[in-house]
């Protein structure tokens, strides 16, 4: 049986910093790679702390969804990885600027490190195609 898996690259998102795809489509489900506050031009973490990094991560996710012919309102699950759990409320407030109810299901965990120096948050989502 042939695989229904398709890798999708978003040209307007930062290049992956490892061996992974921006998006993997499996049937009508889109699995979006975790995004930190990577600047799409430089690949560096944007300055401005948790607020700027959260906005940039959401915009990177949006770019991936657009490349897969989807949109932010199709997100059904989010995972938040934080260096400091005390940043959760701020990240959640920023998230609400981009979304309306019904909100996706959510998981948030504190981590001891992220893949890029200076990263404070990483967002990962699953969406409908």
N, C-alpha and C positions, 0 to 999 in steps of 0.2 A: 504494500500500500504506500503510495507516495506521501511524502511529508507535506503537511499543510503550513509549515513554518516558513516565514519570509522575513528576512532582515531588511530594515529600512534605515537609510542614513538621512539625517536632516542637514542639508548644506548650510543652513543659517544658525546651526547650533555649534558649540565648540567641538573640536575633534576629540574623539575618545582618547583618554590617557592610558589606555590599555587595550587588550584584545577582547573587545565586546562591541555589540551593536547599540545604536541609539534606541532602536525600537525592534521588537520581534513581534510580528503578527502571527497569531495562531488561531485560525478560524476568524471569528469576529472579535477576538480579544487582542488588545495591544498591551504588551509589557514594555514599559518605558524604563530605560536605565536610570539609576539614581543620579541626581544632579545636585552639585554644590553651586556656589555662586561664581561659576567660571565665566569670565568675559569671553564672548564668542570670537573676538578678534585676537586677543593675546593668549587666551587659555589660562590666564592668571585669575586667582580669586579676586573679586572686586573689593575695593576698599569701602569702608562705611559700616562695618560691623554686621550684626545679625540681620538688621533691617535690609540693608543693601543686598546681602547675600541671599536672603529669602526671596526678595523680588526677582533677582537675577535667576535663581533656580527655577522659579515658576515660569519666567519667560523662556528659559531653555526647554522646559517641559512643553510649553505651548508650541515652540518651534518644532519639536519632535512630533507632536500630535498633528500639526498642520501638514508635515511631510507625509504623514500616514492618512491624510484626508479625514482627520478627526478634530476634536476641539476640547477645550478645558471642561466644558459642561458634560462631556462623556466619561469623565473620570469616575470610577466606582470604588477605588481603594487608594488610600495614600499611606505611605510609611514615612515617618519623620525620624531622622537620626540626628541627635543633638550632642554637642560637646558638653553643654550645660543644660540641665533640665529647667533651670530658672528662665531660659529663653523660650520655653514652650508657649506661654501666653502671647508673647510678641509675634512669634511665627504664626500662631493660630489667627491672630488679629489680621495680619497681612494676608494670609490665605483667604480670609473672608472678604477681602477687597476684590478678589477675582472670581468668587463663587457665590451661588445662591443655593438655598435649600431646594431639594434635599441634598445635603452634603454627602460626600462619599464616606464609607467606613474608614476608620483611621487607627493606626498604631503609632506610638511614639516611644522611642527608647533613647537612653543616654549611652554614648559610646566613649571609649577611651581615645579614639583617634579616627580621623577620616583620611582619605587617600591623598589629599593635598594639604601642604603646610598652610596654616592660617584659616582653613575651612572650619566654620562653626556649625553648619547645618547641611544635611543632604536630604533631598526629597525624592521619593520613588513612587511611581503611580502605576495603576492598571486602569485601562480605559476600554470602552467599547469602540469598535471600528466605525 
